[in-house]
Amino acid sequence: MIHIHDFVAILDDVPNSNITKGTTGTIVSQLSDDYFLVEFSNEYGEVFEQIPFQQDSLLVLHRISENVELANP
């Protein structure tokens, strides 16, 4: 399931765009049951593209903090 603010990777190249397979972005809006608006930004946080994608074209990425303490079983 995809949620607003999820960090995602694109699974296919986007024709006529510099967005290619593996490019990462952030979900900023759910357009329908199957379509989401993905925002792409540079290292300074400046948005350079927003493109709608079907859910099947996205892979949700999960971040793991280095400061997480895991409990011993």
C-alpha positions as CSV (number, residue, x, y, z in Angstrom):
1,M,0.0,0.0,0.0
2,I,1.3,3.5,-0.9
3,H,0.8,6.5,1.3
4,I,1.3,10.3,1.0
5,H,5.0,11.1,1.8
6,D,6.3,7.6,0.9
7,F,9.7,7.6,-0.6
8,V,9.5,5.6,-3.9
9,A,11.7,4.4,-6.8
10,I,10.4,4.4,-10.4
11,L,10.3,0.9,-12.0
12,D,10.4,2.1,-15.7
13,D,11.9,4.8,-17.8
14,V,9.6,7.8,-18.5
15,P,9.6,8.7,-22.2
16,N,10.6,12.3,-23.1
17,S,11.8,12.9,-19.5
18,N,15.1,12.6,-17.6
19,I,13.3,10.4,-15.1
20,T,14.7,6.9,-15.5
21,K,14.2,3.5,-13.9
22,G,15.5,3.7,-10.3
23,T,15.0,7.5,-9.9
24,T,13.6,8.2,-6.5
25,G,10.9,10.7,-5.5
26,T,8.2,11.4,-2.9
27,I,4.4,10.7,-3.1
28,V,2.7,14.1,-2.8
29,S,-0.9,13.2,-3.8
30,Q,-3.2,10.3,-4.5
31,L,-5.0,11.0,-7.7
32,S,-7.2,7.9,-7.8
33,D,-7.2,4.4,-6.4
34,D,-4.3,3.4,-8.7
35,Y,-2.5,6.7,-9.5
36,F,-0.2,8.8,-7.4
37,L,1.6,12.1,-8.0
38,V,5.4,11.7,-7.5
39,E,7.6,14.8,-6.8
40,F,11.2,14.8,-7.8
41,S,13.7,17.2,-6.3
42,N,17.4,17.9,-6.3
43,E,19.9,17.7,-3.4
44,Y,18.8,21.3,-2.4
45,G,15.1,20.3,-2.1
46,E,14.2,22.2,-5.3
47,V,11.4,20.4,-7.2
48,F,12.2,19.8,-10.8
49,E,9.4,17.5,-11.9
50,Q,6.0,16.1,-10.8
51,I,4.6,13.2,-12.7
52,P,1.6,10.9,-12.1
53,F,2.4,7.2,-11.9
54,Q,0.3,4.1,-11.7
55,Q,0.9,2.2,-8.4
56,D,2.4,-0.8,-10.3
57,S,5.2,1.5,-11.6
58,L,6.4,2.4,-8.1
59,L,8.4,0.6,-5.4
60,V,8.1,1.9,-1.9
61,L,11.5,2.3,-0.2
62,H,11.9,2.1,3.5
63,R,14.5,4.0,5.4
64,I,16.2,2.4,8.4
65,S,17.8,4.7,11.0
66,E,21.3,3.9,12.2
67,N,20.3,5.0,15.7
68,V,17.6,2.4,16.1
69,E,18.1,0.2,19.1
70,L,16.9,-3.4,18.6
71,A,15.7,-5.4,21.6
72,N,17.4,-8.7,22.3
73,P,14.9,-11.6,22.1
